[in-house]
């Protein structure tokens, strides 16, 4: 049995002798693994189409171990691969995709991945803006995957949190009013609360134009790491080493 699909090449690993194991993100199943036989040999015709962060059309042969039976490049996001900083941002995205074991909404997630790679590859967007966009991607993606935090009402008393109020954030779950303040919760100011509420409402491009204060950026950095860790039970290694905007 075999099938054709689009996919993003996330990464490749040496596999046995001259083979490679590719991790691919598809719109039907999310991450799949497929072996390309003799990929390390100079005579391999398919290996040249399977570069990291490329969007490809592939044929997968199903079996005990899926294998690549055909590949053609749809779009090569070469600008990402030629810039170490952009590769670090792309690595944060790949790490998130490989950790996610959810099975629903893969088509919507695939569209988000396609959009963020387009933006990372765009030379008209500066690096600081791309840093923000990657963190926006993390929130959008996790929300689609089923981990949308509560950002409108206090988790404990369900009181409406208006935009003038500061509060706290319970990682992975949502906001807490100050009446239920705990030292283990993270602070969240009104500016950040408004910003986070806008993430699933606005397109990626609109965040290129939005400016938030340095204090809010620092809070967002901490909350983003805590969000990731609450979902996957461990911190993001890729996000940890990045300089944040």
Rosetta blueprint (number, residue, H / E / L):
1 X L
2 X E
3 X E
4 X E
5 X E
6 X E
7 X E
8 X E
9 X E
10 X E
11 X E
12 X E
13 X E
14 X E
15 X E
16 X L
17 X L
18 X L
19 X E
20 X E
21 X E
22 X E
23 X E
24 X E
25 X E
26 X E
27 X L
28 X L
29 X L
30 X E
31 X E
32 X E
33 X E
34 X E
35 X E
36 X E
37 X L
38 X L
39 X L
40 X L
41 X L
42 X L
43 X L
44 X L
45 X L
46 X L
47 X H
48 X H
49 X H
50 X L
51 X L
52 X L
53 X L
54 X E
55 X E
56 X E
57 X E
58 X E
59 X E
60 X E
61 X E
62 X L
63 X L
64 X L
65 X L
66 X L
67 X E
68 X E
69 X E
70 X E
71 X E
72 X E
73 X E
74 X E
75 X E
76 X E
77 X L
78 X H
79 X H
80 X H
81 X H
82 X L
83 X L
84 X H
85 X H
86 X H
87 X H
88 X H
89 X H
90 X H
91 X H
92 X H
93 X H
94 X H
95 X H
96 X H
97 X H
98 X H
99 X H
100 X L
101 X L
102 X L
103 X L
104 X L
105 X L
106 X H
107 X H
108 X H
109 X H
110 X H
111 X H
112 X H
113 X H
114 X H
115 X H
116 X H
117 X H
118 X H
119 X H
120 X H
121 X H
122 X L
123 X L
124 X L
125 X L
126 X L
127 X H
128 X H
129 X H
130 X H
131 X H
132 X H
133 X H
134 X H
135 X H
136 X H
137 X H
138 X H
139 X H
140 X H
141 X H
142 X H
143 X H
144 X H
145 X H
146 X H
147 X H
148 X L
149 X L
150 X E
151 X L
152 X L
153 X E
154 X L
155 X L
156 X L
157 X L
158 X L
159 X L
160 X E
161 X L
162 X L
163 X L
164 X L
165 X L
166 X L
167 X E
168 X E
169 X E
170 X E
171 X L
172 X L
173 X L
174 X E
175 X E
176 X E
177 X L
178 X H
179 X H
180 X H
181 X L
182 X L
183 X L
184 X L
185 X L
186 X E
187 X E
188 X E
189 X L
190 X H
191 X H
192 X H
193 X H
194 X H
195 X H
196 X H
197 X H
198 X H
199 X L
200 X L
201 X L
202 X L
203 X L
204 X H
205 X H
206 X H
207 X H
208 X H
209 X L
210 X L
211 X L
212 X L
213 X L
214 X H
215 X H
216 X H
217 X H
218 X H
219 X H
220 X H
221 X H
222 X H
223 X H
224 X H
225 X H
226 X H
227 X H
228 X H
229 X H
230 X H
231 X H
232 X H
233 X L
234 X L
235 X L
236 X L
237 X H
238 X H
239 X H
240 X H
241 X L
242 X L
243 X L
244 X L
245 X L
